[in-house]
Amino acid sequence: MQSRKWLVMNNIFLIVFLLMQISLIGCSAATNASDLIRQQRIVESPQWNGETFQNPEQVPDIEVGASLKTFWDYFFNKPEGAIPANLLPAEPFDITQWNGQRDLQFAWLGHTTFLIKMDNKVILTDPMFSQRAGSFGWLSPKRYSKTFLQRTSYPWSTWY
């Protein structure tokens, strides 16, 4: 019985997958006026060399020695006062204070995190909720302020 269920689900998945592929092929074959306008803009771009886009300015190569020195200085040679003695002040955030009068509202929550309310939907970009500001666990630097979740008063479970 279990194998029959698996076979049926597998066949349904394959049929849906094939239908999606067929619909995508049909979309890519069609050309409309906006595609032609876009293609013309590409051809006329001064950064287009006929095959790829080129940066208008030369981008310097990354030097390994300079990168290692920067890394070393960041972790071991910080100037005095680089790390605050106390936590930096952070305002609590309460999304319920946003009024419903505007279609678009946003708040900067720190670093690259924004909270955007648009058409009654809430979008959170690039959240970082840990006490370490990075991807390397204990090697990442500690935050100088409370995290967003520690300074908010909104019931997050009601967002979805």
ZADRENDO-141673 format. One record per residue (C-alpha): x, y, z; residue number from 1. Coordinates in Angstrom, 2 decimals, always signed. Each point is the difference from the previous one (the first is absolute). Layout:
R | x | y | z | i
R | X | Y | Z | NUM
...
//
This chain:
R | x | y | z | i
R | +0.00 | +0.00 | +0.00 | 1
R | +2.83 | +2.38 | +0.90 | 2
R | +1.76 | -0.56 | -3.34 | 3
R | -3.24 | +0.64 | -1.91 | 4
R | -0.42 | +3.36 | +1.79 | 5
R | +3.59 | +0.88 | -0.82 | 6
R | -0.52 | -0.93 | -3.66 | 7
R | -3.15 | +2.14 | -0.27 | 8
R | +1.69 | +3.01 | +1.66 | 9
R | +3.04 | -0.41 | -2.21 | 10
R | -2.16 | -0.05 | -3.14 | 11
R | -1.93 | +3.09 | +1.12 | 12
R | +3.28 | +1.81 | +0.60 | 13
R | +1.30 | -0.96 | -3.46 | 14
R | -3.21 | +1.14 | -1.72 | 15
R | +0.05 | +3.37 | +1.82 | 16
R | +3.71 | +0.41 | -0.79 | 17
R | -0.54 | -0.74 | -3.71 | 18
R | -2.95 | +2.40 | -0.20 | 19
R | +2.10 | +2.74 | +1.57 | 20
R | +2.82 | -0.63 | -2.46 | 21
R | -2.38 | +0.11 | -2.96 | 22
R | -1.47 | +3.29 | +1.20 | 23
R | +3.48 | +1.50 | +0.47 | 24
R | +1.06 | -1.02 | -3.51 | 25
R | -3.06 | +1.75 | -1.38 | 26
R | +0.84 | +3.17 | +1.94 | 27
R | +3.59 | +0.18 | -1.14 | 28
R | -0.88 | -0.41 | -3.67 | 29
R | -2.29 | +3.03 | -0.07 | 30
R | +1.48 | +3.44 | -0.63 | 31
R | -1.91 | +3.14 | +0.82 | 32
R | +0.65 | +3.71 | -0.37 | 33
R | +1.56 | +0.37 | +3.46 | 34
R | +2.53 | -2.76 | -0.83 | 35
R | +1.00 | +1.86 | -3.17 | 36
R | +0.32 | +3.30 | +1.87 | 37
R | +2.15 | -1.68 | +2.66 | 38
R | +2.22 | -1.60 | -2.65 | 39
R | +0.45 | +3.37 | -1.71 | 40
R | +1.00 | +1.64 | +3.31 | 41
R | +2.57 | -2.74 | +0.55 | 42
R | +1.54 | +0.50 | -3.44 | 43
R | +0.17 | +3.78 | +0.49 | 44
R | +1.58 | -0.20 | +3.46 | 45
R | +3.58 | +1.33 | +0.13 | 46
R | +0.86 | -2.87 | +2.37 | 47
R | -1.09 | -2.67 | -2.52 | 48
R | +2.92 | -1.36 | -2.04 | 49
R | -2.10 | -2.26 | -2.22 | 50
R | +0.26 | -3.04 | +2.29 | 51
R | -0.06 | +1.14 | +3.64 | 52
R | -0.32 | +3.13 | +2.10 | 53
R | +3.26 | +1.65 | +1.12 | 54
R | +0.55 | +2.20 | +3.05 | 55
R | +0.61 | +3.63 | -1.01 | 56
R | +2.91 | +0.14 | +2.47 | 57
R | +2.78 | -2.46 | +0.65 | 58
R | -0.62 | -2.04 | +3.16 | 59
R | +3.21 | -0.62 | +1.96 | 60
R | +1.10 | -3.57 | +0.63 | 61
R | -0.23 | -1.29 | +3.55 | 62
R | +3.41 | -0.18 | +1.62 | 63
R | +0.37 | -2.94 | +2.36 | 64
R | +2.58 | +1.73 | +2.19 | 65
R | -2.13 | +3.09 | +0.52 | 66
R | -3.04 | -2.17 | +0.77 | 67
R | +1.91 | -2.01 | +2.60 | 68
R | +1.30 | +3.20 | +1.61 | 69
R | -3.53 | +1.40 | +0.18 | 70
R | -1.22 | -3.25 | +1.57 | 71
R | +2.84 | +0.00 | +2.55 | 72
R | -0.52 | +3.66 | +0.90 | 73
R | -3.74 | -0.50 | +0.38 | 74
R | +0.40 | -2.79 | +2.52 | 75
R | +3.28 | +0.84 | +1.76 | 76
R | +1.01 | +3.66 | -0.57 | 77
R | -3.15 | +1.99 | +0.68 | 78
R | +0.69 | +3.59 | +1.00 | 79
R | -1.11 | +1.06 | +3.46 | 80
R | -3.66 | +0.97 | +0.06 | 81
R | -0.89 | -2.14 | -3.02 | 82
R | -2.20 | -2.19 | +2.19 | 83
R | -2.59 | +1.93 | +2.03 | 84
R | +0.16 | -0.45 | +3.78 | 85
R | -3.79 | -0.30 | +0.23 | 86
R | -2.71 | -1.27 | -2.33 | 87
R | -1.00 | +2.56 | -2.61 | 88
R | -3.50 | +1.38 | +0.53 | 89
R | -2.72 | -1.51 | -2.16 | 90
R | -3.60 | +1.09 | -0.23 | 91
R | -2.65 | -2.68 | +0.53 | 92
R | -2.10 | -0.60 | -3.09 | 93
R | -3.74 | -0.65 | -0.04 | 94
R | -1.54 | -0.66 | -3.41 | 95
R | -3.49 | +0.50 | +1.45 | 96
R | +0.84 | +3.72 | +0.13 | 97
R | +0.09 | +0.16 | -3.79 | 98
R | -3.14 | +1.58 | -1.25 | 99
R | -2.08 | -1.60 | -2.75 | 100
R | -0.28 | +3.24 | -1.95 | 101
R | +2.96 | -0.58 | -2.30 | 102
R | +0.62 | -2.78 | -2.53 | 103
R | +3.74 | -0.10 | +0.66 | 104
R | +1.84 | +0.27 | +3.32 | 105
R | +3.44 | -1.16 | +0.97 | 106
R | +2.37 | +0.04 | +2.93 | 107
R | +3.75 | -0.48 | +0.10 | 108
R | +0.82 | -2.53 | +2.71 | 109
R | +3.77 | +0.11 | -0.28 | 110
R | +2.76 | -1.08 | -2.39 | 111
R | -1.84 | -1.30 | -3.10 | 112
R | -3.27 | -0.89 | +1.72 | 113
R | -3.14 | +1.85 | -1.04 | 114
R | -3.61 | -0.64 | +0.93 | 115
R | -2.29 | +0.91 | -2.89 | 116
R | -3.78 | +0.16 | +0.11 | 117
R | -1.49 | +0.09 | -3.47 | 118
R | -3.56 | -0.80 | -1.09 | 119
R | -0.77 | -1.49 | +3.44 | 120
R | +2.97 | -2.37 | -0.24 | 121
R | +3.06 | +0.19 | +2.25 | 122
R | +3.45 | -0.79 | -1.39 | 123
R | +3.12 | -0.41 | +2.10 | 124
R | +3.29 | +0.29 | -1.89 | 125
R | +3.29 | -1.61 | +1.00 | 126
R | -0.82 | -0.61 | +3.66 | 127
R | +2.83 | -0.64 | +2.45 | 128
R | -1.38 | -1.01 | +3.37 | 129
R | +3.08 | -1.44 | +1.72 | 130
R | +2.26 | +1.77 | +2.47 | 131
R | +2.86 | -0.47 | -2.47 | 132
R | +0.04 | +2.08 | -3.17 | 133
R | +1.22 | -2.57 | -2.48 | 134
R | -0.12 | -3.52 | -1.32 | 135
R | +2.93 | -1.47 | +1.89 | 136
R | -1.51 | -0.60 | +3.45 | 137
R | +2.31 | +0.96 | +2.85 | 138
R | +2.55 | +1.38 | -2.48 | 139
R | -2.46 | +2.65 | -1.11 | 140
R | +0.08 | +3.33 | +1.86 | 141
R | -2.48 | +0.61 | +2.83 | 142
R | -2.71 | +2.56 | -0.62 | 143
R | +0.28 | +3.41 | +1.60 | 144
R | -3.76 | +0.21 | +0.60 | 145
R | -2.94 | -2.28 | +0.77 | 146
R | -1.30 | -2.10 | -2.86 | 147
R | -3.24 | +0.90 | -1.73 | 148
R | -1.99 | -2.70 | +1.78 | 149
R | +1.24 | +1.20 | +3.39 | 150
R | -1.30 | +3.53 | -0.61 | 151
R | -3.32 | -0.60 | -1.69 | 152
R | -3.49 | -0.32 | +1.41 | 153
R | -1.88 | -1.57 | -2.91 | 154
R | -1.37 | -3.57 | +0.10 | 155
R | +1.98 | -1.46 | -2.94 | 156
R | -2.05 | -3.18 | -0.24 | 157
R | -2.96 | +1.96 | -1.37 | 158
R | +1.83 | +1.13 | -3.14 | 159
R | -0.67 | -3.09 | -2.07 | 160
//
